[in-house]
Amino acid sequence: MDYEHWYISLKNNFGLQPNIKGWFEELNTKFNLIEVSFFADFSHKSLSDEIRRIRLYSNKIIDTRNPYGVKKDFTDFILLDNIYQKALSSDDIKVFILFSGDGHFSSVTSFLKNFYHKEVVIYGIRDSFSKSLQETASYSVTLPTEQDIHGSFYRLIFEYLKESPSPNFNDAITNVMKKSRGATKQQITASLKKLIESDYISERTLNVRSRGVMPKKQLNLFVDWDKVQKSGIIEG
């Protein structure tokens, strides 16, 4: 697991945080996991804060920071070395799962498939995932999923609805767009419409009164917070 690829690409491309829990749950439905190792230069503040989250799922955390303080990324070299060592020392392993979008891993993927006859599954982040690496793998999985993307929008939509005294559809879209790097208006609109179609949110017309001004009709958003909490659609 090249955690730098997962964390940085997901944050820069989609404004999201890695869903470690969801990834492990998916893998456990398909494979008998023996070991999962996380590689990253954890000297970076944002990544060092992730160690606490990773430890809930694995204690195999390899810090790839350069001990001499030189600004050179050693993560790929250390990860490659570990893959080759594992392949040579663990003949009983049938499947290797690599999480990285770097095309430099195409050679080791080909080596594992063609010389050691292993199945190699590659996970990578959309828009930061080498095409050659995908083609070399036994099969590849691109993240985030549509469910991951909608989930992040749901959280921001509900945050807006909690804070706004008079929430409405257009303001909700605008507010979430400001907080979601790389997200399109169409994506956020689709998420809000899903919440309305599922009856988590409803639209009602209110008569809004202002002093000295005739009442005007305004379409506002209302949340069924009990249903939201019971559904677990958002954390907490």
C-alpha positions in Angstrom: 0.0 0.0 0.0 1.5 3.3 -1.2 -0.4 5.4 1.3 1.0 8.6 -0.1 -0.6 7.8 -3.4 -4.0 7.1 -1.8 -4.0 10.0 0.6 -2.5 12.8 -1.6 -4.2 11.8 -4.9 -7.6 11.4 -3.3 -7.3 14.8 -1.4 -6.0 16.7 -4.4 -8.3 15.2 -7.0 -11.5 14.9 -5.0 -11.1 16.6 -1.7 -11.7 13.2 0.1 -10.1 11.2 2.9 -9.1 7.5 2.4 -11.9 5.2 3.5 -9.6 2.6 5.1 -12.5 0.8 6.8 -14.5 0.4 3.6 -11.4 -0.8 1.7 -10.7 -3.5 4.2 -14.3 -4.6 4.3 -14.4 -5.0 0.5 -11.1 -6.9 0.5 -12.2 -9.3 3.2 -15.2 -10.3 1.1 -12.9 -11.3 -1.8 -9.6 -12.5 -0.2 -8.1 -14.1 2.8 -5.9 -11.3 3.9 -2.6 -12.4 5.5 -0.8 -9.1 5.7 -1.3 -5.5 4.8 1.6 -3.0 4.9 1.3 0.8 4.6 4.3 2.7 3.1 4.6 6.5 3.3 6.9 9.3 4.3 5.1 10.1 7.6 7.3 13.1 8.4 4.7 15.2 6.6 2.2 16.5 9.2 -0.9 15.6 7.3 0.3 12.0 6.8 1.6 11.6 10.4 -1.9 12.4 11.6 -3.1 9.3 9.6 -1.1 6.8 11.6 -3.7 6.7 14.3 -6.4 5.7 11.7 -4.2 3.1 10.0 -3.3 1.4 13.3 -7.0 0.4 13.7 -6.4 -2.0 10.8 -2.7 -2.8 10.6 0.5 -2.4 12.6 2.7 -2.9 9.5 3.4 0.8 9.0 6.7 1.5 7.2 8.0 5.1 7.4 10.0 5.8 4.3 11.3 9.2 5.3 14.9 9.9 4.2 17.1 9.6 7.4 19.6 12.1 6.0 17.0 14.8 5.6 17.4 15.0 1.8 14.2 15.8 0.0 14.0 12.7 -2.1 11.0 10.3 -2.2 12.1 6.8 -1.1 8.7 5.3 -0.9 8.7 3.6 -4.3 12.1 2.1 -3.8 11.4 0.7 -0.4 8.0 -0.6 -1.5 9.5 -2.3 -4.5 12.2 -3.9 -2.4 9.6 -5.3 0.0 7.5 -6.7 -2.9 10.4 -8.6 -4.3 11.4 -9.9 -0.9 7.9 -11.1 -0.2 7.6 -12.8 -3.6 10.9 -14.7 -3.1 10.2 -15.7 0.5 6.5 -16.5 0.5 5.7 -19.0 -2.3 2.4 -19.9 -0.6 0.9 -16.4 -1.3 -1.4 -16.7 -4.3 -2.5 -13.0 -4.7 -0.6 -9.8 -4.4 -2.7 -6.6 -3.9 -0.9 -3.4 -4.7 -2.3 0.1 -4.0 -0.5 2.6 -6.2 -1.0 4.5 -9.4 2.7 4.8 -10.3 3.6 3.2 -13.7 7.0 2.3 -12.2 5.3 -0.7 -10.7 4.4 -2.2 -14.1 7.6 -4.2 -14.1 7.2 -5.8 -10.7 3.6 -6.6 -11.6 4.7 -8.3 -14.8 7.3 -10.2 -12.9 4.8 -11.5 -10.3 2.4 -12.6 -13.0 4.7 -14.0 -15.6 7.5 -15.6 -13.6 5.8 -16.4 -10.3 2.3 -17.0 -11.7 0.6 -14.8 -9.1 -2.6 -12.9 -9.4 -1.9 -9.2 -9.1 -4.7 -6.8 -8.2 -4.0 -3.1 -8.5 -5.9 -0.3 -6.7 -5.4 3.3 -7.8 -7.0 6.7 -7.7 -8.8 8.1 -10.7 -6.9 10.7 -12.7 -3.6 9.6 -11.0 -3.6 5.9 -12.2 -1.1 4.8 -14.8 -2.8 3.2 -17.8 0.2 0.9 -18.3 0.0 -0.3 -14.7 -3.8 -1.0 -15.1 -3.1 -3.0 -18.3 -0.3 -5.1 -16.7 -2.4 -6.1 -13.7 -4.6 -9.2 -13.5 -7.3 -6.7 -12.9 -7.5 -3.2 -11.5 -9.9 -1.2 -9.3 -10.2 2.6 -9.6 -11.2 4.6 -6.6 -13.1 6.6 -5.4 -16.3 4.8 -6.1 -19.5 6.7 -6.8 -20.6 5.8 -3.3 -17.5 7.2 -1.8 -18.0 10.5 -3.7 -21.7 10.8 -2.8 -20.9 10.0 0.8 -18.5 12.9 1.1 -21.1 15.3 -0.4 -23.8 13.9 1.9 -21.7 14.9 4.9 -21.1 18.5 3.6 -24.8 18.9 2.6 -25.9 17.9 6.1 -23.3 20.2 7.7 -24.8 23.1 5.6 -28.3 22.2 6.6 -27.5 22.2 10.3 -25.8 25.6 10.1 -28.2 27.5 7.8 -31.3 29.1 9.4 -33.1 29.1 6.0 -31.5 26.5 3.8 -32.4 26.1 0.1 -31.4 24.0 -2.8 -29.2 26.4 -4.7 -27.4 27.7 -1.6 -26.7 24.1 -0.6 -25.0 23.4 -3.9 -22.9 26.6 -3.8 -21.8 25.9 -0.2 -20.7 22.3 -0.9 -18.9 23.3 -4.1 -16.7 25.7 -2.1 -15.6 22.9 0.2 -15.2 20.2 -2.4 -12.0 20.5 -4.5 -12.4 19.0 -8.0 -16.2 18.4 -7.6 -18.6 19.5 -10.3 -22.0 21.2 -9.8 -23.6 18.2 -11.5 -22.1 15.7 -9.0 -23.2 17.7 -6.0 -26.7 18.3 -7.5 -27.0 14.5 -8.1 -26.1 13.8 -4.4 -28.7 16.3 -3.1 -31.4 14.9 -5.4 -30.6 11.4 -4.2 -31.2 12.6 -0.6 -34.5 14.2 -1.6 -35.6 11.1 -3.5 -34.8 8.9 -0.5 -36.9 11.2 1.8 -34.0 12.2 4.0 -34.6 15.8 2.8 -37.8 17.4 1.7 -38.6 20.7 0.1 -41.4 22.9 1.4 -42.7 26.3 0.4 -42.8 28.9 3.1 -44.2 32.4 3.3 -41.3 34.6 4.3 -42.2 37.9 5.9 -40.0 41.0 6.1 -40.9 44.3 7.8 -42.6 46.6 5.3 -42.5 44.1 2.5 -45.3 41.8 1.3 -44.8 38.1 2.2 -43.0 36.1 -0.5 -42.9 32.4 -1.1 -39.6 30.6 -0.6 -38.7 26.9 -1.2 -36.7 25.6 1.8 -35.1 22.3 2.7 -36.0 20.3 5.7 -34.2 17.2 7.1 -35.6 14.1 8.7 -32.8 13.9 11.3 -34.2 10.8 12.9 -34.1 8.9 9.6 -30.6 10.2 8.8 -29.3 9.0 12.2 -30.9 5.6 12.0 -29.7 5.0 8.4 -26.0 5.6 9.2 -25.7 7.4 5.9 -23.2 9.7 7.5 -20.8 9.0 10.3 -21.9 10.1 13.7 
